[in-house]
Amino acid sequence: MTPPLYALARHTVGRYLMRSWRPAVTGLEHLPADGGAILAANHLSIADQLFLGIATPRHLAFWAKAEYFRAPGPRGRLTRSMVAGMGAIPVERGGGRAALAAFDAALPVLRAGGLVAVFPEGTRSPDGRLYRGRTGAVRLAHRAGVPIIPVGIRGTGDLRPPGARLPRRAPIGVAFGPALPVCVGAPADVRRLTDTLMASIRALSGQEYVPHYAPPRTAT
């Protein structure tokens, strides 16, 4: 079921983005009409969530910092209402147990038949290339018993060139690929399936592939 606030955002912000940028959306036939699945996409810009969300006809759950769900004061109450109303999944910042808790929070959504968005690179690409994928998406799909749908996003990295104050109308594309069933019989399968997933994303996005993890982003 689509949360009411999410539906409202699709009919307002979503329609504006569709009219203004007219993203080319292909492969919608690969999305399940119902049932849980992970949408695994490349990550070029903070705008990826917006265009992936409006391109997907069903509700798509994204992760949001857990601080948003417990922000104090009147503004915090508004923030809490917005992230909860959008059906976001809370995630504690940090690795280790915090990362595991984030995936645990996504399991009920997937097992209830929902869609969850994941960016396997773990961070935005620093240079527009596609970096080695982390194995969390495959592990999550295996635990939830759902397929992974690769997604290639194009053009979002060009929306706001260095020095520009406002986004420009760059061509945007969102391509959904055939679902990848996840069957993990041995530890080595996790890495192999992750590499297969990244190869599918690369074919959809047209990016150059880098066989190592993306460097962490630093604040500027």
Secondary structure as UniProt FT lines:
FT   HELIX           4..9
FT   HELIX           10..14
FT   HELIX           15..21
FT   STRAND          24..26
FT   HELIX           28..30
FT   STRAND          37..41
FT   TURN            46..47
FT   HELIX           48..55
FT   STRAND          60..61
FT   STRAND          63..65
FT   HELIX           66..70
FT   HELIX           73..85
FT   TURN            86..87
FT   STRAND          89..91
FT   HELIX           97..111
FT   TURN            112..113
FT   STRAND          115..118
FT   TURN            120..121
FT   STRAND          130..131
FT   HELIX           136..144
FT   STRAND          148..154
FT   HELIX           156..158
FT   TURN            162..163
FT   STRAND          173..176
FT   HELIX           187..205
FT   STRAND          209..210
//
